[in-house]
């Protein structure tokens, strides 16, 4: 479905990353891929993974620095020859803010979580806009979670950041729709990523989904990849959250 599409994927850290599950699906559907990475710590992982899908276009990007974002987009667009698709899978909160009560979140940590996890989508969409418009339109997908809609124990300030992300996605969809650029989100159930496992009570979350979801099972990054690929391709879907959680979000108890 995505044969020949030019895609930038932000948020791969290792082979368990949701962003990597998406990358594999986009590659399988024929898209050409480029990647950003955050710092030297993950650079080798990202470059090694990118090579397995035929890409050597990996650029460092600091999601909190507008100049860094612009430079990364300029390099990637020049290397790809344009931009059709953007995958935003970036989030961060201080570890201690996931271990204490939400009410104890410090102001600077609150803004850090929202800056990295929500505003980065706005900043990246702004850079993507002219490049997608030049190709007649494009599609953006971001990763959210049910903790942005409901209070999930231990998710704390990250839930607030996801709520801001969800709202940002809808406003971006409204802004960019006239240019035939669509913006959507995937809300995944608990996936065994490095970041996910850092959430206190993660295994309990898995058990609840497996025990109470209509499908009685958990999901993995490849399930998310398939949903993201659909949203990136679906010509008349925008401003939407697609749930990939075995139906858990639909249950009251």
Buried (B, 14 or more C-beta within 10 A) or exposed (E): EBEEBBBBBBBBBBEBBBBBBBBBBBBBBEBBBBBBBBEEEBEEBBBEBBEEBEBEBBBBBBBBEEEBBBBBBEBBBEBBEBBBBBBBBBBBBBEEBBEEEBEEBEEEBBEBBBBBBBBBBBBBBBBBBEBBBEBEBBBBBBBBBBBBBEEBEBBBBBBBBBBBBBEBBBEBBEBBBEBBBBBBBBBBBBBBBEBBEEBBBBEEBBEBBBEBBEEEBBBBBBBBBBBBBBBBBBEEBBBBBBBBBBBBBEEEE
